[in-house]
Amino acid sequence: MYITEKQLVIPLSINKQREPQKGDLLLSEPFMLDDNFTRSVIYLCEHNEDGSFGFILNNTLKMKLHEFTDTFKNRNGIVGYGGPVDRDQLYFIHRIPELPSKIPVADGIYMGGNYSEMLELLAGDATRLSDLRFFIGYTGWSPGQLQQELKDKTWIVASPPDSFSIMETNDDTLWKSILNELGGKYRLMAEYPLNPADN
C-alpha cells in the first residue's frame, strides 16, 4: 500500500514543546525543507523576550581556523557554520571561566569574551584550543518567532544528554544520536529517510 508523507508523519508527530532555555538543544524536525537546517542540531545560547539565538553544531566547514584569520596562524582548529546570520563574523563558545566579558550559557559553558585576552591564553597554552569552538555566522529568531516555530512543530527541544560534549560533536551522527537518546517515538524519527518517498 502506498503511504503518503502526511500518513507517515502524523502517527509520530511532535508533542507540544516545553519552553526552551539557553543551554538547550533544538533539533530540526525530520522533513524540514530549509537547506540551512536540514537535520540540524542547534545549541541555544540565549532565549528571552528580545529573541533567541544559537549555533548549528553539526555543520563543520572544510576550512581550518587559521584560514579565516591571520591571528590564528598554525592553529588547525575546526570552524562550524553557525547559521545564516552574520556569516562574515567569527563567533566562539568556550570553557574558559577566567576570560573577561564572557556570557554564561550553561554550567561551565560560555559565549564570547575579550578577544585579545583569548588569543593571549591560546598563545600561552597550546592545549586550550580544545576548550573553544568557533563558528561563522549564527542562527537567530526575532521576539516570539521561535515560540511560533515550536507551535508549528518545526523544532524538538531537548536537554543535552549526560554523555554530550558541546566541544566534540559529530556532523554525520549527532542529530540521530540525540533522537535515539530521547527514546520512544523520537527513536523512530531518527530512522526516517531524508526523503519520505524513500520509505
MIDOSE-1310 file (N, C-alpha, C; in nm, 2 decimals, decimal comma, always signed):
residues 199
myit	+0,08/-0,12/+0,00/+0,00/+0,00/+0,00/+0,09/+0,12/+0,00; +0,05/+0,22/-0,08/+0,13/+0,35/-0,08/+0,10/+0,43/+0,04; +0,21/+0,48/+0,11/+0,20/+0,56/+0,23/+0,24/+0,70/+0,19; +0,16/+0,80/+0,21/+0,19/+0,94/+0,18/+0,27/+0,99/+0,29
ekql	+0,34/+1,11/+0,27/+0,42/+1,17/+0,37/+0,33/+1,21/+0,49; +0,21/+1,26/+0,46/+0,12/+1,30/+0,57/+0,09/+1,18/+0,66; +0,06/+1,07/+0,60/+0,03/+0,95/+0,68/+0,15/+0,90/+0,76; +0,27/+0,92/+0,70/+0,39/+0,88/+0,77/+0,42/+0,96/+0,90
vipl	+0,40/+1,09/+0,89/+0,44/+1,18/+1,00/+0,34/+1,19/+1,11; +0,21/+1,19/+1,08/+0,11/+1,21/+1,18/+0,12/+1,11/+1,30; +0,14/+0,98/+1,28/+0,14/+0,89/+1,40/+0,25/+0,92/+1,50; +0,36/+0,99/+1,45/+0,47/+1,02/+1,54/+0,50/+1,16/+1,55
sink	+0,39/+1,24/+1,54/+0,40/+1,39/+1,54/+0,47/+1,43/+1,68; +0,53/+1,55/+1,67/+0,60/+1,61/+1,79/+0,49/+1,66/+1,88; +0,50/+1,63/+2,01/+0,41/+1,68/+2,11/+0,44/+1,83/+2,13; +0,35/+1,90/+2,20/+0,37/+2,03/+2,24/+0,50/+2,05/+2,31
qrep	+0,58/+2,14/+2,26/+0,72/+2,16/+2,31/+0,72/+2,24/+2,44; +0,80/+2,21/+2,53/+0,82/+2,29/+2,65/+0,90/+2,42/+2,61; +0,89/+2,52/+2,69/+0,96/+2,64/+2,67/+1,11/+2,62/+2,67; +1,18/+2,65/+2,57/+1,33/+2,62/+2,57/+1,40/+2,72/+2,66
qkgd	+1,52/+2,69/+2,70/+1,60/+2,78/+2,77/+1,75/+2,77/+2,72; +1,83/+2,88/+2,75/+1,96/+2,87/+2,70/+2,04/+2,75/+2,76; +2,12/+2,69/+2,67/+2,18/+2,57/+2,71/+2,11/+2,44/+2,65; +1,99/+2,46/+2,60/+1,91/+2,35/+2,54/+1,96/+2,33/+2,40
llls	+1,92/+2,21/+2,35/+1,94/+2,18/+2,21/+1,81/+2,19/+2,13; +1,81/+2,24/+2,01/+1,70/+2,23/+1,92/+1,73/+2,14/+1,80; +1,65/+2,04/+1,78/+1,67/+1,95/+1,67/+1,56/+1,98/+1,56; +1,60/+1,99/+1,44/+1,50/+2,02/+1,33/+1,42/+1,89/+1,31
epfm	+1,29/+1,92/+1,28/+1,20/+1,81/+1,25/+1,25/+1,73/+1,13; +1,22/+1,60/+1,11/+1,28/+1,52/+1,01/+1,27/+1,56/+0,87; +1,17/+1,63/+0,83/+1,15/+1,67/+0,69/+1,16/+1,82/+0,67; +1,23/+1,89/+0,75/+1,25/+2,03/+0,73/+1,31/+2,06/+0,59
lddn	+1,25/+2,15/+0,52/+1,29/+2,18/+0,38/+1,40/+2,28/+0,36; +1,42/+2,36/+0,47/+1,52/+2,47/+0,46/+1,66/+2,41/+0,46; +1,74/+2,42/+0,36/+1,87/+2,36/+0,34/+1,96/+2,41/+0,45; +1,94/+2,52/+0,51/+2,03/+2,57/+0,62/+2,02/+2,48/+0,74
ftrs	+1,90/+2,42/+0,76/+1,88/+2,35/+0,89/+1,84/+2,20/+0,87; +1,86/+2,14/+0,76/+1,83/+2,00/+0,74/+1,90/+1,91/+0,84; +1,82/+1,85/+0,92/+1,87/+1,76/+1,03/+1,98/+1,82/+1,11; +1,95/+1,95/+1,15/+2,05/+2,02/+1,23/+2,02/+2,01/+1,38
viyl	+2,13/+2,03/+1,45/+2,12/+2,04/+1,60/+2,18/+2,18/+1,64; +2,10/+2,26/+1,70/+2,14/+2,39/+1,74/+2,16/+2,40/+1,89; +2,27/+2,46/+1,93/+2,29/+2,49/+2,07/+2,24/+2,63/+2,10; +2,14/+2,64/+2,19/+2,07/+2,76/+2,21/+2,15/+2,84/+2,32
cehn	+2,20/+2,96/+2,28/+2,28/+3,04/+2,37/+2,20/+3,15/+2,44; +2,09/+3,18/+2,39/+2,00/+3,28/+2,45/+1,86/+3,26/+2,41; +1,77/+3,29/+2,50/+1,62/+3,28/+2,47/+1,55/+3,37/+2,57; +1,50/+3,48/+2,53/+1,43/+3,57/+2,62/+1,33/+3,65/+2,54
edgs	+1,27/+3,76/+2,60/+1,17/+3,84/+2,53/+1,22/+3,91/+2,41; +1,35/+3,93/+2,40/+1,41/+4,00/+2,29/+1,45/+3,91/+2,17; +1,43/+3,78/+2,19/+1,46/+3,69/+2,08/+1,54/+3,58/+2,12; +1,60/+3,50/+2,03/+1,67/+3,38/+2,06/+1,79/+3,37/+1,96
fgfi	+1,89/+3,31/+2,00/+2,00/+3,27/+1,90/+2,08/+3,16/+1,95; +2,15/+3,09/+1,85/+2,24/+2,98/+1,89/+2,32/+2,95/+1,77; +2,39/+2,83/+1,78/+2,48/+2,79/+1,67/+2,45/+2,65/+1,63; +2,46/+2,62/+1,50/+2,44/+2,48/+1,45/+2,57/+2,40/+1,49
lnnt	+2,55/+2,29/+1,55/+2,66/+2,21/+1,60/+2,71/+2,11/+1,50; +2,63/+2,07/+1,40/+2,67/+1,96/+1,31/+2,68/+2,00/+1,17; +2,75/+2,11/+1,15/+2,78/+2,16/+1,01/+2,92/+2,22/+1,01; +3,02/+2,13/+1,01/+3,16/+2,17/+1,01/+3,20/+2,22/+0,87
lkmk	+3,27/+2,33/+0,87/+3,33/+2,38/+0,74/+3,46/+2,31/+0,71; +3,50/+2,30/+0,58/+3,62/+2,23/+0,54/+3,74/+2,31/+0,57; +3,73/+2,45/+0,58/+3,84/+2,53/+0,61/+3,88/+2,53/+0,76; +4,01/+2,54/+0,79/+4,06/+2,54/+0,93/+4,06/+2,68/+0,98
lhef	+4,08/+2,69/+1,11/+4,07/+2,82/+1,18/+4,17/+2,92/+1,12; +4,30/+2,88/+1,10/+4,40/+2,97/+1,05/+4,37/+3,02/+0,91; +4,28/+2,96/+0,84/+4,25/+3,01/+0,71/+4,15/+3,12/+0,71; +4,09/+3,15/+0,82/+3,99/+3,26/+0,84/+4,05/+3,39/+0,88
tdtf	+4,16/+3,38/+0,96/+4,22/+3,50/+1,01/+4,37/+3,47/+1,05; +4,45/+3,57/+1,02/+4,60/+3,55/+1,05/+4,63/+3,54/+1,20; +4,54/+3,59/+1,28/+4,57/+3,58/+1,42/+4,57/+3,44/+1,48; +4,53/+3,34/+1,40/+4,53/+3,20/+1,44/+4,63/+3,12/+1,35
knrn	+4,73/+3,18/+1,30/+4,83/+3,11/+1,22/+4,88/+2,99/+1,29; +4,89/+2,88/+1,22/+4,94/+2,75/+1,27/+4,84/+2,68/+1,37; +4,72/+2,74/+1,37/+4,61/+2,67/+1,45/+4,51/+2,60/+1,36; +4,50/+2,47/+1,38/+4,42/+2,39/+1,29/+4,28/+2,36/+1,34
givg	+4,23/+2,44/+1,44/+4,10/+2,41/+1,49/+3,99/+2,42/+1,39; +3,88/+2,34/+1,42/+3,77/+2,34/+1,33/+3,68/+2,46/+1,34; +3,61/+2,49/+1,24/+3,52/+2,60/+1,24/+3,38/+2,55/+1,19; +3,28/+2,58/+1,25/+3,15/+2,54/+1,21/+3,07/+2,65/+1,14
yggp	+2,97/+2,61/+1,07/+2,87/+2,70/+1,01/+2,76/+2,72/+1,12; +2,76/+2,83/+1,19/+2,67/+2,85/+1,30/+2,53/+2,89/+1,25; +2,51/+2,94/+1,13/+2,38/+2,97/+1,08/+2,39/+3,08/+0,98; +2,28/+3,12/+0,92/+2,28/+3,21/+0,81/+2,29/+3,36/+0,84
vdrd	+2,30/+3,39/+0,97/+2,30/+3,54/+1,01/+2,45/+3,58/+1,04; +2,49/+3,69/+0,98/+2,62/+3,75/+1,00/+2,73/+3,65/+0,97; +2,73/+3,60/+0,85/+2,83/+3,50/+0,81/+2,97/+3,55/+0,78; +2,98/+3,68/+0,80/+3,12/+3,74/+0,79/+3,18/+3,76/+0,92
qlyf	+3,12/+3,71/+1,03/+3,17/+3,72/+1,16/+3,21/+3,58/+1,22; +3,32/+3,59/+1,30/+3,36/+3,47/+1,37/+3,32/+3,47/+1,52; +3,24/+3,37/+1,56/+3,19/+3,36/+1,70/+3,26/+3,25/+1,77; +3,25/+3,25/+1,90/+3,31/+3,13/+1,97/+3,23/+3,11/+2,10
ihri	+3,23/+2,98/+2,14/+3,18/+2,94/+2,27/+3,30/+2,87/+2,34; +3,31/+2,86/+2,47/+3,43/+2,81/+2,53/+3,40/+2,76/+2,67; +3,51/+2,70/+2,73/+3,51/+2,66/+2,87/+3,63/+2,73/+2,94; +3,63/+2,86/+2,93/+3,74/+2,93/+2,99/+3,68/+3,03/+3,09
pelp	+3,66/+2,99/+3,22/+3,59/+3,08/+3,31/+3,66/+3,21/+3,34; +3,80/+3,21/+3,32/+3,87/+3,33/+3,36/+3,87/+3,44/+3,24; +3,81/+3,41/+3,13/+3,81/+3,50/+3,02/+3,71/+3,62/+3,05; +3,76/+3,74/+3,05/+3,68/+3,86/+3,08/+3,57/+3,88/+2,98
skip	+3,46/+3,94/+3,02/+3,34/+3,98/+2,94/+3,27/+3,86/+2,87; +3,29/+3,74/+2,92/+3,22/+3,62/+2,87/+3,07/+3,63/+2,91; +2,99/+3,55/+2,84/+2,85/+3,54/+2,87/+2,82/+3,40/+2,91; +2,77/+3,37/+3,03/+2,74/+3,23/+3,07/+2,62/+3,18/+2,99
vadg	+2,64/+3,06/+2,95/+2,53/+2,99/+2,87/+2,47/+2,87/+2,96; +2,56/+2,79/+3,00/+2,52/+2,67/+3,08/+2,63/+2,65/+3,18; +2,62/+2,54/+3,26/+2,72/+2,51/+3,36/+2,86/+2,49/+3,29; +2,95/+2,58/+3,31/+3,09/+2,56/+3,26/+3,10/+2,60/+3,11
iymg	+2,99/+2,65/+3,05/+3,00/+2,69/+2,91/+2,97/+2,83/+2,89; +3,05/+2,90/+2,82/+3,04/+3,05/+2,80/+3,04/+3,08/+2,65; +2,99/+3,20/+2,62/+3,00/+3,25/+2,48/+3,07/+3,38/+2,48; +3,16/+3,40/+2,38/+3,23/+3,52/+2,36/+3,32/+3,56/+2,48
gnys	+3,36/+3,69/+2,48/+3,45/+3,74/+2,58/+3,56/+3,83/+2,51; +3,65/+3,87/+2,59/+3,76/+3,96/+2,54/+3,85/+3,88/+2,44; +3,84/+3,93/+2,32/+3,91/+3,85/+2,21/+4,06/+3,86/+2,22; +4,11/+3,97/+2,26/+4,26/+3,98/+2,27/+4,31/+3,89/+2,38
emle	+4,24/+3,89/+2,49/+4,28/+3,80/+2,60/+4,27/+3,65/+2,57; +4,17/+3,62/+2,49/+4,15/+3,48/+2,45/+4,27/+3,44/+2,36; +4,32/+3,53/+2,27/+4,44/+3,50/+2,19/+4,56/+3,48/+2,28; +4,57/+3,56/+2,38/+4,69/+3,55/+2,47/+4,69/+3,42/+2,55
llag	+4,57/+3,38/+2,59/+4,55/+3,25/+2,66/+4,59/+3,13/+2,57; +4,55/+3,14/+2,44/+4,59/+3,04/+2,35/+4,74/+3,04/+2,32; +4,80/+3,15/+2,31/+4,94/+3,16/+2,29/+5,02/+3,10/+2,40; +4,97/+3,11/+2,52/+5,04/+3,05/+2,64/+5,02/+2,91/+2,67
datr	+4,92/+2,85/+2,60/+4,88/+2,71/+2,64/+4,83/+2,64/+2,51; +4,91/+2,56/+2,45/+4,87/+2,50/+2,32/+4,75/+2,41/+2,33; +4,72/+2,36/+2,45/+4,61/+2,27/+2,46/+4,47/+2,34/+2,48; +4,47/+2,47/+2,50/+4,35/+2,54/+2,53/+4,25/+2,54/+2,41
lsdl	+4,30/+2,52/+2,29/+4,22/+2,52/+2,17/+4,10/+2,42/+2,19; +4,12/+2,32/+2,26/+4,02/+2,22/+2,28/+3,91/+2,27/+2,37; +3,93/+2,39/+2,43/+3,83/+2,45/+2,52/+3,75/+2,55/+2,45; +3,77/+2,57/+2,32/+3,70/+2,67/+2,24/+3,64/+2,60/+2,12
rffi	+3,53/+2,66/+2,07/+3,47/+2,61/+1,95/+3,42/+2,74/+1,87; +3,46/+2,74/+1,74/+3,44/+2,86/+1,66/+3,33/+2,84/+1,55; +3,26/+2,94/+1,52/+3,15/+2,94/+1,42/+3,15/+3,06/+1,33; +3,12/+3,04/+1,21/+3,10/+3,15/+1,12/+2,94/+3,17/+1,11
gytg	+2,90/+3,29/+1,15/+2,75/+3,31/+1,15/+2,68/+3,25/+1,27; +2,55/+3,28/+1,28/+2,47/+3,22/+1,39/+2,33/+3,21/+1,34; +2,25/+3,14/+1,42/+2,11/+3,12/+1,39/+2,03/+3,21/+1,49; +1,94/+3,30/+1,44/+1,87/+3,39/+1,52/+1,72/+3,39/+1,50
wspg	+1,64/+3,42/+1,60/+1,50/+3,44/+1,59/+1,46/+3,57/+1,65; +1,37/+3,64/+1,59/+1,31/+3,77/+1,64/+1,22/+3,73/+1,76; +1,18/+3,83/+1,84/+1,08/+3,81/+1,95/+0,96/+3,73/+1,91; +0,94/+3,62/+1,98/+0,82/+3,54/+1,95/+0,83/+3,44/+1,83
qlqq	+0,94/+3,45/+1,75/+0,95/+3,37/+1,63/+0,97/+3,23/+1,67; +1,06/+3,20/+1,76/+1,09/+3,06/+1,80/+0,97/+3,00/+1,86; +0,90/+3,07/+1,94/+0,78/+3,01/+2,00/+0,68/+2,97/+1,90; +0,66/+3,05/+1,79/+0,57/+3,02/+1,68/+0,62/+2,89/+1,61
elkd	+0,75/+2,89/+1,58/+0,80/+2,77/+1,51/+0,79/+2,64/+1,60; +0,79/+2,66/+1,73/+0,77/+2,54/+1,81/+0,62/+2,50/+1,81; +0,53/+2,59/+1,80/+0,39/+2,56/+1,78/+0,37/+2,49/+1,65; +0,45/+2,53/+1,55/+0,44/+2,47/+1,41/+0,51/+2,34/+1,41
ktwi	+0,57/+2,29/+1,52/+0,64/+2,17/+1,53/+0,76/+2,16/+1,43; +0,83/+2,27/+1,42/+0,95/+2,28/+1,34/+1,07/+2,22/+1,41; +1,07/+2,24/+1,55/+1,19/+2,20/+1,63/+1,15/+2,11/+1,74; +1,24/+2,03/+1,78/+1,23/+1,94/+1,90/+1,32/+2,00/+2,01
vasp	+1,27/+2,03/+2,13/+1,35/+2,08/+2,23/+1,41/+1,97/+2,32; +1,54/+1,97/+2,34/+1,60/+1,86/+2,42/+1,71/+1,92/+2,51; +1,71/+1,86/+2,63/+1,83/+1,89/+2,72/+1,95/+1,81/+2,67; +2,07/+1,86/+2,68/+2,18/+1,79/+2,63/+2,20/+1,66/+2,72
pdsf	+2,21/+1,54/+2,65/+2,23/+1,42/+2,72/+2,35/+1,42/+2,81; +2,36/+1,34/+2,92/+2,47/+1,34/+3,01/+2,60/+1,31/+2,93; +2,60/+1,23/+2,83/+2,72/+1,19/+2,76/+2,76/+1,30/+2,65; +2,68/+1,41/+2,64/+2,70/+1,51/+2,54/+2,82/+1,60/+2,58
sime	+2,91/+1,63/+2,48/+3,01/+1,73/+2,50/+3,00/+1,83/+2,39; +2,97/+1,96/+2,43/+2,95/+2,07/+2,34/+3,07/+2,09/+2,25; +3,19/+2,06/+2,30/+3,31/+2,08/+2,22/+3,34/+1,97/+2,12; +3,28/+1,86/+2,13/+3,31/+1,75/+2,05/+3,18/+1,68/+2,00
tndd	+3,14/+1,72/+1,87/+3,02/+1,66/+1,82/+3,05/+1,61/+1,68; +2,97/+1,52/+1,63/+2,99/+1,45/+1,50/+2,89/+1,50/+1,40; +2,93/+1,55/+1,29/+2,83/+1,60/+1,19/+2,73/+1,50/+1,14; +2,79/+1,38/+1,12/+2,71/+1,28/+1,05/+2,61/+1,21/+1,14
tlwk	+2,63/+1,20/+1,27/+2,55/+1,12/+1,36/+2,48/+1,19/+1,47; +2,51/+1,32/+1,49/+2,47/+1,40/+1,61/+2,31/+1,40/+1,61; +2,25/+1,44/+1,51/+2,10/+1,45/+1,51/+2,04/+1,32/+1,54; +2,08/+1,22/+1,48/+2,02/+1,08/+1,50/+2,06/+1,03/+1,64
siln	+2,18/+1,06/+1,69/+2,22/+1,01/+1,82/+2,13/+1,07/+1,93; +2,11/+1,20/+1,92/+2,03/+1,27/+2,03/+1,88/+1,22/+2,02; +1,83/+1,20/+1,91/+1,69/+1,15/+1,90/+1,69/+1,01/+1,96; +1,79/+0,93/+1,94/+1,79/+0,80/+2,00/+1,80/+0,81/+2,15
elgg	+1,88/+0,90/+2,20/+1,89/+0,93/+2,35/+1,75/+0,96/+2,40; +1,67/+1,04/+2,33/+1,54/+1,08/+2,38/+1,44/+0,96/+2,39; +1,46/+0,86/+2,31/+1,39/+0,73/+2,32/+1,25/+0,74/+2,26; +1,17/+0,64/+2,28/+1,03/+0,63/+2,24/+1,01/+0,67/+2,09
kyrl	+0,92/+0,75/+2,06/+0,89/+0,79/+1,92/+1,00/+0,86/+1,85; +1,08/+0,93/+1,94/+1,20/+1,00/+1,88/+1,30/+0,91/+1,82; +1,31/+0,79/+1,88/+1,40/+0,69/+1,83/+1,35/+0,64/+1,69; +1,22/+0,64/+1,67/+1,16/+0,60/+1,54/+1,19/+0,71/+1,44
maey	+1,17/+0,84/+1,49/+1,20/+0,95/+1,40/+1,34/+0,95/+1,35; +1,44/+0,90/+1,43/+1,58/+0,90/+1,39/+1,60/+0,81/+1,27; +1,51/+0,72/+1,24/+1,52/+0,63/+1,13/+1,45/+0,67/+1,01; +1,38/+0,79/+1,02/+1,31/+0,84/+0,90/+1,41/+0,86/+0,78
plnp	+1,38/+0,83/+0,66/+1,46/+0,86/+0,55/+1,46/+1,01/+0,53; +1,57/+1,07/+0,47/+1,57/+1,21/+0,45/+1,46/+1,25/+0,35; +1,43/+1,17/+0,25/+1,32/+1,19/+0,16/+1,21/+1,09/+0,20; +1,09/+1,13/+0,24/+0,99/+1,04/+0,28/+0,94/+0,94/+0,17
adn	+0,97/+0,98/+0,05/+0,93/+0,90/-0,07/+1,02/+0,77/-0,07; +1,13/+0,78/+0,00/+1,22/+0,66/+0,00/+1,18/+0,56/+0,10; +1,08/+0,59/+0,18/+1,04/+0,49/+0,29/+0,98/+0,37/+0,23
